[in-house]
Amino acid sequence: MYLTLRQLKVFEAVARHLNYTRAAEELHLTQPAVSMQVTQLEKSLGIALFEQLGKRIHLTEAGREVHAYTRAIAQQLDELEAVLNRIKGLSGGRLRISVATTANYFIPTLLGTFSRRYPDVTVSLDVTNRETLLRQLSENTVDLVIMGQPPAEADVEAEAFMDNPLVVVAPPDHPLARQKKISLARLQDETFLVRESGSGTRIAMERFFAERGMRLKTGMEVGSNEAIKQSVQAGLGLGLLSRATIEQELALKRLVVLDVEDFPIMRHWYVVHRKGKRLSAAAEAYKQFMLAEAATLPTAGGNNKSSRKIKRGRR
């Protein structure tokens, strides 16, 4: 069975009017063209849809069934058109975002502003670790990923939208808390609490000290930024954290940032998606929103650089 939307549209008009001439006028077609479409539809279905009784046409039993379906199809198409129009006009649509756990300290603020600007866009937010973010990018299961370091080996496009300085934190009563220009060599005497293997922050820390021929003494491996902050406050060691994660603790004087030479380690936050991915209107709007609005965040500190576009791919 081979049907076309045109045949169904013509049939629906004839069935509604029970008159070929009126249907032709409505569709801006000639009467022979309307008759031909109905004939082709009947041939495809293998059954008559109309019968002539006197000077009038009537729907057959099959015609009534087909008419019911064509009305339902027309309704579905109208709904589809409305949905697409809303998406194109950003009065609807769905946005799927995944963010690194550290980014969750500032992403809700941005999402709140975006949602007030585009209230009909439904946002799905997943806060997860780097391993999951990489898998989601590989499988193309999300629209956008917010992360600290794009994967060098993956086929992605990444644009930096905000500075992400990594700082050394200590409890306020730590012996180093009041010192200035602390040398990197002095840090080798301290125990550091670290994130799990594969964490973007841990990768950045290990790379930074390895490039300087240094190896830090690490204590507990901790699975979240909150746990590191609590452990540092308890005096279990120093921590290396994104500045964005400690604003509240600094304000409450529960933590201090140590004045260490060559710090902070300056990284960036990136908005990332698969290379060549066709972004929906909602995803494109959010991407541009991030690039434009991130500088207004208190955590940005007024030091954000212009966005930098990076294309990564397998070699």
Sequence and secondary structure as in RCSB ss.txt:
>XXXX:A:sequence
MYLTLRQLKVFEAVARHLNYTRAAEELHLTQPAVSMQVTQLEKSLGIALFEQLGKRIHLTEAGREVHAYTRAIAQ
QLDELEAVLNRIKGLSGGRLRISVATTANYFIPTLLGTFSRRYPDVTVSLDVTNRETLLRQLSENTVDLVIMGQP
PAEADVEAEAFMDNPLVVVAPPDHPLARQKKISLARLQDETFLVRESGSGTRIAMERFFAERGMRLKTGMEVGSN
EAIKQSVQAGLGLGLLSRATIEQELALKRLVVLDVEDFPIMRHWYVVHRKGKRLSAAAEAYKQFMLAEAATLPTA
GGNNKSSRKIKRGRR
>XXXX:A:secstr
    HHHHHHHHHHHHHT HHHHHHHHT  HHHHHHHHHHHHHHHTS  EEEETTEEEE HHHHHHHHHHHHHHH
HHHHHHHHHHHHHTTSS EEEEEEEGGGGGTHHHHHHHHHHHSTT EEEEEEE HHHHHHHHHHT SSEEEESS 
 TTS EEEEEEEEEEEEEEE TTSTTTT SSB HHHHTTSEEEEE TT HHHHHHHHHHHTTT   EEEEEESSH
HHHHHHHHTTS EEEEEGGG HHHHHTTS EE  BTT SEEEEEEEEEETT    HHHHHHHHHHHHHGGGSGGG
TT      EEEE   
